[in-house]
Amino acid sequence: MRKWLLGGLGLLLLLCGGGVAAITWSFTRAGIDTTGKVEFERALRIPPLAQSTVDKDGRRVFELRAQAGESDLGHGATRTWGYNGSYLGPTLRAERGEQVVVNIRNGLGESTTVHWHGMHLPAQADGGPHRPIVAGGSFQAAWKLDQPAATLWYHPHPDQRTEAQVYRGLAGMFITDDPATDSAALPHEYGVDDVPVIVQDKDFDGSQLSMSGRFGSDIGVLGDEILVNGTPGPYLDVPTELVRLRLLNGSTARIYNFTFSDGRPFALVGTDGGLLEEPYPMRQLRLSVGERAEIVVAMQPGERVTLRSVKPLPEFDFGNRKFNGGDDSFDVLQLRAAPALRKSTALPKTLVATPRLDPKQAAKTRDFTFSDREINDDRMDMERVDAVVVKNTIEVWNVRNGHDTPHSFHIHDVQFQVLTVDGAAPPPQLGGWKDTIFLEPRKRYSVIARFSDYADPTTAYMFHCHVLKHEDEGMMGQFVIVEKAGDKPRLAHG
């Protein structure tokens, strides 16, 4: 109700100020549609694998520096931010069982953090807003990598500044390797037949990035151009019969509905936290902000086909279709097959077993309703602990979108399994490990997770909407993991 009242007030003010033409244009204009209109003139940039060293204690050590720079994003010299470069960051890669150390330096003019999205790690290394890295400062994140092979990512998570910092370019992938939960039959040569695809939308004012947003949008910036790995109008030369695309919705607000220009099927083989039990054939795949998916697509010699995003919210109400990007379609990436292709191993019929968590073993069931910019009628408070979880217990969280704005639900530290969607069994694409889900208006998801290994009464993990404008404006809560029932949190900052 408040949203519509504010919208009505804004409409009245515009009308009183002579904004009839602007209002008419906003309500009658068609959605953005770049399909068939993009000239794919630039080779897709492949983020380099981050260099690392092994220290005297056998730990794999990475160095990351957040810094400002200039990038060519298709509009000349654009001021951007990146890690170890001017835009985005290198792909970090490590193997299960390794001790990982990341030395982070902040070369920006404001505080930041680095959050390891999807990673199971101690709260003090998680990179949430409680532990800012001040301008000119540094921080060392260290943990033992102990989770399945998966496509994760990293990005800033400072208090109330996440949207702006991610939008300027601070993000990168983190690939975890584990032979026991991977499949050697899948394409796996990085940058050749196993390719990171970080999809982001941007809005430009001349040569510079703009965050002015779209009139009427309730979810933040919705750009009219697409970058992939920071490349405008990208193409990928494909030398093999099968190519594996590691898709990341790295936008701050936009939802994508990925498909191919000729409608060909592809195989979904992995989601946020790892591979599925078996390849799942699809023709369209919707990803909300922060979600990842690994897909495998077959190519024929010499052909070209375009990965695109078509209207992601066709079944939603007028406001979401018109103002929140629901009617927008984009050409994203052109795949160009070589005249002769190297033979690929056929996709296996089975991939990785996913042991199911049993809700009967849950120590606690919690209910969370997302509405306005609040969770359970509360906005984020750095001093308030919203849930105290006992280490090595299983919990069921019922997460509901209580209004008509779309959200994206993310929880730190754990991978969860979806039990039900509005009381029904989840679709196959939600059958694996997840850390982020699209929270559609008025829908209710029941998820289950095990909170293992790490207890720290002084440092909280976050759960929140991953639409970054919503997160910054307070749609976030925090939980603390304690050793045993009855232990009390003692939050510390800095």
C-alpha positions as CSV (number, residue, x, y, z in Angstrom):
1,M,0.0,0.0,0.0
2,R,2.8,2.4,0.9
3,K,4.5,1.8,-2.5
4,W,1.3,2.6,-4.4
5,L,0.6,5.7,-2.2
6,L,4.2,7.0,-2.9
7,G,3.8,6.2,-6.5
8,G,0.5,8.0,-6.7
9,L,2.1,11.0,-4.9
10,G,5.0,11.0,-7.4
11,L,2.5,10.8,-10.3
12,L,0.5,13.7,-8.9
13,L,3.7,15.9,-8.5
14,L,4.8,15.1,-12.0
15,L,1.4,16.0,-13.4
16,C,1.4,19.2,-11.5
17,G,4.8,20.0,-12.8
18,G,3.8,19.4,-16.4
19,G,5.2,15.9,-16.6
20,V,2.3,14.4,-18.6
21,A,4.5,13.6,-21.6
22,A,7.0,11.8,-19.4
23,I,4.4,9.8,-17.7
24,T,2.7,8.9,-20.9
25,W,6.0,7.8,-22.4
26,S,6.9,5.7,-19.4
27,F,3.6,3.8,-19.4
28,T,3.4,3.3,-23.2
29,R,6.9,2.6,-24.2
30,A,7.9,-1.0,-25.2
31,G,10.4,-3.0,-23.2
32,I,14.0,-2.9,-24.2
33,D,14.7,-5.4,-27.0
34,T,18.2,-5.7,-28.5
35,T,17.6,-9.2,-30.0
36,G,18.9,-9.3,-33.5
37,K,20.4,-5.8,-33.2
38,V,23.8,-6.4,-31.5
39,E,26.9,-6.4,-33.7
40,F,29.2,-8.9,-32.1
41,E,32.5,-7.3,-32.8
42,R,34.7,-8.1,-29.8
43,A,36.2,-11.3,-28.6
44,L,34.9,-12.3,-25.2
45,R,37.4,-11.4,-22.5
46,I,38.2,-14.4,-20.4
47,P,39.1,-13.3,-16.8
48,P,42.6,-14.6,-16.1
49,L,43.2,-17.3,-13.5
50,A,44.5,-15.6,-10.4
51,Q,48.2,-16.3,-9.6
52,S,48.9,-17.8,-6.3
53,T,51.8,-19.0,-4.2
54,V,52.1,-21.8,-1.6
55,D,53.6,-20.4,1.7
56,K,55.8,-22.3,4.2
57,D,52.8,-23.6,5.9
58,G,51.4,-25.2,2.7
59,R,48.6,-22.6,2.3
60,R,47.6,-21.3,-1.1
61,V,47.9,-17.6,-1.0
62,F,46.2,-15.1,-3.4
63,E,46.6,-11.3,-3.6
64,L,43.7,-9.0,-4.4
65,R,43.7,-5.3,-4.6
66,A,40.5,-3.3,-5.1
67,Q,41.4,-0.3,-7.3
68,A,40.0,2.4,-9.5
69,G,40.9,2.7,-13.2
70,E,39.5,3.2,-16.7
71,S,38.0,0.6,-19.0
72,D,36.7,0.5,-22.6
73,L,33.1,-0.7,-22.1
74,G,32.1,0.4,-25.6
75,H,31.8,4.2,-24.9
76,G,35.4,5.2,-24.7
77,A,37.3,5.7,-21.4
78,T,34.9,4.8,-18.6
79,R,35.8,5.2,-14.9
80,T,35.5,1.8,-13.3
81,W,36.6,-0.3,-10.3
82,G,38.2,-3.7,-10.3
83,Y,40.4,-6.2,-8.5
84,N,44.0,-6.4,-9.8
85,G,42.8,-4.4,-12.8
86,S,40.4,-1.7,-13.9
87,Y,37.2,-3.9,-14.2
88,L,36.1,-7.1,-12.5
89,G,38.7,-9.4,-11.1
90,P,40.7,-12.6,-11.8
91,T,39.1,-16.0,-11.4
92,L,40.4,-17.6,-8.1
93,R,40.6,-21.4,-8.2
94,A,41.5,-23.8,-5.4
95,E,40.9,-27.5,-4.5
96,R,39.0,-29.0,-1.7
97,G,41.2,-29.6,1.3
98,E,43.5,-26.7,0.6
99,Q,44.1,-24.0,3.2
100,V,43.3,-20.7,1.3
101,V,44.6,-17.3,2.2
102,V,43.5,-14.1,0.4
103,N,45.4,-10.9,1.2
104,I,43.1,-8.0,0.3
105,R,44.2,-4.4,-0.1
106,N,41.8,-1.5,-0.5
107,G,43.1,1.0,-3.0
108,L,39.8,2.8,-3.2
109,G,38.8,6.1,-1.6
110,E,36.2,4.5,0.7
111,S,35.7,1.4,2.8
112,T,34.9,-1.9,1.2
113,T,34.8,-5.7,2.0
114,V,35.2,-8.8,0.0
115,H,32.4,-11.4,0.5
116,W,32.9,-15.0,-0.8
117,H,29.4,-15.7,-2.2
118,G,28.5,-19.3,-1.8
119,M,31.6,-20.2,0.3
120,H,31.5,-22.2,3.5
121,L,34.0,-20.5,5.8
122,P,34.4,-18.9,9.2
123,A,32.3,-15.8,9.8
124,Q,35.4,-13.6,10.3
125,A,36.5,-14.4,6.8
126,D,33.1,-14.1,5.2
127,G,33.4,-10.4,4.3
128,G,30.2,-9.1,5.6
129,P,29.6,-5.5,6.6
130,H,30.8,-6.0,10.2
131,R,34.5,-6.1,9.1
132,P,35.1,-3.1,6.7
133,I,38.5,-2.6,5.1
134,V,39.1,1.1,5.3
135,A,40.5,3.1,2.4
136,G,44.2,2.3,2.2
137,G,43.7,-0.7,4.6
138,S,44.2,-4.4,4.2
139,F,42.6,-7.6,5.5
140,Q,43.5,-11.3,5.4
141,A,40.8,-13.9,4.8
142,A,41.9,-17.4,5.6
143,W,40.0,-20.7,5.6
144,K,40.1,-24.4,4.7
145,L,38.2,-25.0,1.4
146,D,35.8,-27.8,2.2
147,Q,32.9,-28.0,-0.2
148,P,32.0,-29.6,-3.6
149,A,33.2,-28.5,-7.0
150,A,31.2,-25.4,-7.9
151,T,31.0,-22.0,-9.5
152,L,31.1,-19.4,-6.7
153,W,31.9,-15.6,-6.9
154,Y,33.2,-12.8,-4.8
155,H,32.1,-9.2,-4.5
156,P,32.0,-6.3,-2.0
157,H,29.5,-6.3,0.9
158,P,29.9,-3.0,2.7
159,D,27.2,-1.4,4.8
160,Q,24.8,0.5,2.4
161,R,27.3,0.7,-0.5
162,T,27.2,-2.8,-2.1
163,E,25.1,-1.8,-5.1
164,A,27.4,1.1,-6.1
165,Q,30.6,-0.9,-5.7
166,V,29.4,-3.9,-7.6
167,Y,27.9,-1.8,-10.3
168,R,31.3,0.0,-10.8
169,G,32.9,-3.3,-11.5
170,L,34.0,-5.1,-8.3
171,A,33.2,-8.8,-8.8
172,G,34.9,-12.0,-9.9
173,M,34.5,-15.8,-10.0
174,F,35.9,-18.4,-7.6
175,I,35.9,-22.0,-8.9
176,T,36.2,-24.7,-6.3
177,D,37.6,-28.1,-7.6
178,D,36.9,-31.5,-6.1
179,P,37.3,-34.6,-8.2
180,A,34.9,-36.5,-5.9
181,T,32.0,-34.1,-6.7
182,D,33.0,-33.3,-10.3
183,S,32.7,-35.2,-13.6
184,A,35.7,-35.6,-15.8
185,A,33.4,-36.2,-18.7
186,L,32.2,-32.5,-18.6
187,P,34.1,-29.9,-20.6
188,H,36.8,-28.6,-18.3
189,E,39.5,-26.6,-20.1
190,Y,39.2,-23.2,-18.6
191,G,38.6,-20.4,-21.2
192,V,38.4,-22.9,-24.1
193,D,35.4,-25.3,-23.6
194,D,34.7,-24.3,-19.9
195,V,34.0,-20.6,-20.0
196,P,33.0,-18.0,-17.3
197,V,30.1,-15.9,-18.4
198,I,29.6,-12.9,-16.0
199,V,26.4,-11.1,-17.3
200,Q,25.8,-7.5,-16.2
201,D,23.6,-4.7,-17.5
202,K,24.8,-1.1,-17.6
203,D,23.4,2.3,-18.2
204,F,25.6,5.1,-19.6
205,D,25.6,8.8,-19.5
206,G,27.9,9.7,-22.3
207,S,31.1,7.7,-21.6
208,Q,30.4,7.2,-17.9
209,L,28.4,4.7,-16.0
210,S,25.1,6.0,-14.7
211,M,23.0,4.8,-11.7
212,S,20.0,7.0,-12.5
213,G,17.9,3.9,-12.9
214,R,14.6,3.5,-14.7
215,F,11.5,5.6,-13.9
216,G,9.2,3.6,-11.7
217,S,11.7,0.8,-10.9
218,D,11.4,-0.6,-7.4
219,I,14.6,-2.7,-7.8
220,G,17.3,-0.3,-8.7
221,V,19.4,0.3,-11.9
222,L,18.2,-1.4,-15.0
223,G,20.7,-0.7,-17.8
224,D,19.9,-0.9,-21.5
225,E,23.2,-2.5,-22.5
226,I,24.8,-5.9,-21.6
227,L,28.4,-6.7,-20.8
228,V,29.8,-10.2,-20.5
229,N,33.0,-10.4,-18.5
230,G,33.2,-6.6,-19.1
231,T,33.0,-7.1,-22.9
232,P,30.3,-5.3,-25.0
233,G,28.9,-7.1,-28.0
234,P,31.0,-10.2,-27.3
235,Y,31.6,-13.4,-29.3
236,L,33.2,-16.6,-28.2
237,D,35.1,-18.8,-30.6
238,V,34.2,-22.4,-29.8
239,P,36.7,-25.1,-30.9
240,T,34.8,-28.2,-29.4
241,E,31.5,-30.0,-30.0
242,L,30.4,-29.2,-26.5
243,V,31.0,-26.0,-24.5
244,R,30.3,-25.5,-20.8
245,L,29.2,-22.0,-19.9
246,R,29.4,-21.0,-16.2
247,L,26.6,-18.4,-16.1
248,L,26.6,-15.7,-13.3
249,N,24.0,-13.1,-13.0
250,G,26.4,-10.4,-11.8
251,S,23.9,-7.6,-12.2
252,T,22.7,-5.5,-9.3
253,A,18.9,-5.8,-10.0
254,R,18.1,-7.4,-13.4
255,I,16.6,-10.8,-13.8
256,Y,17.6,-12.9,-16.9
257,N,15.8,-15.6,-18.7
258,F,18.5,-17.3,-20.8
259,T,17.8,-19.2,-24.0
260,F,19.4,-19.5,-27.5
261,S,18.4,-17.6,-30.6
262,D,17.3,-20.8,-32.4
263,G,15.6,-22.3,-29.4
264,R,18.0,-25.2,-29.2
265,P,18.1,-27.3,-26.0
266,F,20.9,-27.2,-23.6
267,A,21.8,-29.3,-20.5
268,L,21.8,-27.7,-17.0
269,V,24.5,-29.6,-15.2
270,G,25.1,-27.4,-12.1
271,T,23.6,-24.7,-9.9
272,D,25.0,-22.5,-7.2
273,G,26.6,-25.1,-5.0
274,G,27.7,-27.8,-7.4
275,L,26.7,-30.3,-10.0
276,L,23.2,-31.8,-10.3
277,E,22.5,-35.5,-10.0
278,E,22.0,-35.7,-13.7
279,P,21.9,-33.3,-16.7
280,Y,18.6,-31.6,-17.0
281,P,17.5,-30.6,-20.6
282,M,16.1,-27.1,-20.9
283,R,15.4,-24.4,-23.4
284,Q,15.0,-21.5,-21.0
285,L,16.7,-20.8,-17.7
286,R,15.8,-17.9,-15.4
287,L,18.5,-16.6,-13.0
288,S,17.9,-13.9,-10.4
289,V,20.6,-11.6,-9.0
290,G,23.6,-13.6,-7.7
291,E,22.5,-17.0,-9.0
292,R,24.8,-19.2,-11.0
293,A,24.2,-22.1,-13.4
294,E,26.5,-24.3,-15.4
295,I,25.1,-25.3,-18.8
296,V,26.5,-27.4,-21.7
297,V,25.5,-26.7,-25.2
298,A,26.2,-28.6,-28.4
299,M,27.6,-26.9,-31.5
300,Q,27.9,-27.9,-35.2
301,P,30.9,-27.0,-37.3
302,G,30.8,-23.4,-38.7
303,E,27.5,-22.4,-37.1
304,R,26.7,-19.3,-35.1
305,V,24.1,-19.1,-32.4
306,T,23.3,-16.3,-29.8
307,L,22.8,-16.7,-26.1
308,R,20.1,-14.3,-25.2
309,S,17.8,-13.3,-22.4
310,V,14.1,-13.1,-23.3
311,K,11.3,-11.5,-21.3
312,P,12.0,-12.8,-17.8
313,L,8.7,-12.0,-16.1
314,P,6.0,-12.6,-18.7
315,E,3.5,-13.9,-16.1
316,F,4.0,-11.0,-13.7
317,D,1.8,-7.9,-13.2
318,F,1.9,-4.8,-15.4
319,G,4.2,-2.9,-13.0
320,N,6.9,-5.6,-12.9
321,R,6.8,-6.1,-16.6
322,K,6.9,-2.4,-17.4
323,F,9.1,-1.0,-14.7
324,N,11.2,-3.9,-13.3
325,G,12.5,-5.3,-16.6
326,G,10.0,-8.0,-17.0
327,D,9.4,-7.2,-20.7
328,D,13.1,-6.7,-21.6
329,S,15.0,-8.9,-24.0
330,F,18.7,-8.9,-24.9
331,D,21.3,-10.5,-27.1
332,V,24.1,-11.5,-24.7
333,L,26.8,-13.6,-26.3
334,Q,27.4,-15.0,-29.8
335,L,28.9,-18.5,-30.0
336,R,31.0,-19.1,-33.2
337,A,31.9,-22.7,-33.9
338,A,35.1,-23.4,-35.7
339,P,34.9,-25.0,-39.2
340,A,36.1,-28.3,-37.7
341,L,35.4,-29.1,-34.1
342,R,37.3,-31.2,-31.7
343,K,35.4,-34.2,-30.5
344,S,33.9,-33.9,-27.0
345,T,33.1,-36.7,-24.5
346,A,29.4,-37.4,-24.5
347,L,27.5,-36.0,-21.5
348,P,27.2,-38.6,-18.8
349,K,23.7,-39.7,-17.8
350,T,24.5,-39.2,-14.1
351,L,26.7,-36.6,-12.5
352,V,27.0,-36.3,-8.7
353,A,24.9,-37.7,-5.9
354,T,23.2,-35.1,-3.7
355,P,22.5,-36.6,-0.3
356,R,19.2,-35.2,0.9
357,L,18.9,-33.4,4.2
358,D,16.0,-34.7,6.3
359,P,13.5,-32.1,7.7
360,K,12.6,-34.6,10.5
361,Q,16.1,-34.0,11.8
362,A,15.7,-30.2,11.9
363,A,16.5,-28.6,15.3
364,K,14.6,-25.5,14.4
365,T,12.1,-24.1,11.8
366,R,12.1,-20.4,11.1
367,D,9.8,-18.2,9.1
368,F,10.9,-15.1,7.2
369,T,8.7,-12.8,5.3
370,F,10.2,-10.3,2.8
371,S,8.1,-7.1,2.2
372,D,8.9,-3.4,1.5
373,R,12.5,-3.2,2.6
374,E,12.0,-5.4,5.7
375,I,12.3,-9.0,6.8
376,N,9.7,-9.9,9.4
377,D,8.9,-6.2,9.7
378,D,12.4,-5.3,10.6
379,R,15.2,-3.5,8.7
380,M,18.8,-4.4,9.1
381,D,20.3,-3.4,12.5
382,M,24.0,-4.2,12.9
383,E,23.4,-4.6,16.7
384,R,20.5,-7.0,16.4
385,V,20.9,-10.8,16.0
386,D,17.9,-12.2,14.2
387,A,18.7,-15.9,14.6
388,V,21.0,-17.8,16.9
389,V,21.9,-21.2,15.3
390,V,23.6,-24.1,17.1
391,K,26.7,-25.5,15.3
392,N,26.2,-28.8,13.5
393,T,22.4,-28.6,13.5
394,I,20.0,-28.7,10.6
395,E,17.3,-26.0,10.2
396,V,14.4,-25.4,7.9
397,W,13.7,-21.9,6.8
398,N,10.4,-20.9,5.3
399,V,11.1,-17.8,3.2
400,R,8.1,-15.9,1.8
401,N,7.8,-12.9,-0.5
402,G,4.9,-11.0,1.1
403,H,4.3,-8.4,-1.6
404,D,4.4,-7.7,-5.3
405,T,8.1,-6.8,-5.8
406,P,10.5,-9.5,-6.9
407,H,13.4,-10.4,-4.6
408,S,16.4,-12.7,-4.6
409,F,17.1,-14.6,-1.4
410,H,20.7,-15.4,-0.4
411,I,22.1,-16.9,2.8
412,H,25.8,-16.8,3.7
413,D,28.0,-19.7,4.7
414,V,25.7,-22.6,3.8
415,Q,24.4,-24.3,0.7
416,F,20.7,-25.3,1.1
417,Q,18.3,-27.6,-0.6
418,V,14.8,-26.5,-1.7
419,L,12.1,-28.6,0.0
420,T,9.0,-27.1,-1.4
421,V,7.7,-24.1,-3.5
422,D,4.3,-23.0,-2.3
423,G,4.0,-26.5,-0.7
424,A,4.7,-28.4,-3.9
425,A,7.9,-30.3,-4.8
426,P,10.5,-28.0,-6.5
427,P,11.3,-28.3,-10.2
428,P,14.4,-30.3,-11.3
429,Q,16.5,-27.2,-11.8
430,L,16.1,-26.5,-8.0
431,G,17.1,-30.1,-7.1
432,G,20.7,-29.4,-6.3
433,W,22.7,-27.2,-3.9
434,K,21.6,-23.6,-3.8
435,D,22.7,-20.4,-1.9
436,T,20.4,-18.0,-3.8
437,I,16.9,-18.3,-5.1
438,F,14.5,-16.1,-7.0
439,L,11.8,-15.1,-4.6
440,E,8.8,-14.3,-6.8
441,P,6.0,-12.1,-5.5
442,R,3.7,-13.9,-3.0
443,K,5.6,-17.2,-3.3
444,R,6.9,-19.2,-0.3
445,Y,10.0,-21.4,-0.4
446,S,10.9,-23.9,2.2
447,V,14.7,-24.6,2.3
448,I,16.9,-26.8,4.5
449,A,20.5,-26.4,5.5
450,R,23.2,-27.8,7.8
451,F,25.1,-25.2,9.8
452,S,28.4,-27.0,10.4
453,D,32.0,-26.5,11.5
454,Y,32.2,-22.9,12.5
455,A,30.9,-21.2,15.6
456,D,31.7,-17.6,16.5
457,P,29.5,-15.6,18.9
458,T,31.2,-12.4,18.0
459,T,30.7,-12.3,14.2
460,A,27.4,-12.6,12.3
461,Y,26.6,-14.1,8.9
462,M,24.0,-12.4,6.7
463,F,20.8,-13.4,5.0
464,H,19.2,-10.9,2.7
465,C,17.7,-9.9,-0.6
466,H,20.4,-10.0,-3.2
467,V,18.7,-7.2,-5.2
468,L,21.5,-4.9,-4.1
469,K,19.4,-1.8,-3.7
470,H,17.1,-3.7,-1.4
471,E,20.0,-5.0,0.6
472,D,21.5,-1.5,1.0
473,E,18.2,-0.1,2.1
474,G,17.7,-2.6,4.9
475,M,16.3,-5.9,3.6
476,M,18.9,-7.9,5.4
477,G,19.1,-9.9,8.7
478,Q,21.9,-11.6,10.5
479,F,22.5,-14.9,12.3
480,V,25.2,-16.1,14.7
481,I,26.3,-19.7,15.0
482,V,27.2,-20.8,18.6
483,E,28.8,-23.9,20.0
484,K,25.8,-25.2,22.0
485,A,22.3,-24.3,22.9
486,G,22.0,-21.5,25.4
487,D,25.2,-19.7,24.3
488,K,24.7,-16.0,23.7
489,P,26.0,-13.9,20.8
490,R,28.5,-11.1,21.7
491,L,28.8,-9.1,18.5
492,A,32.0,-7.2,17.8
493,H,32.7,-4.8,15.0
494,G,35.8,-3.7,13.0
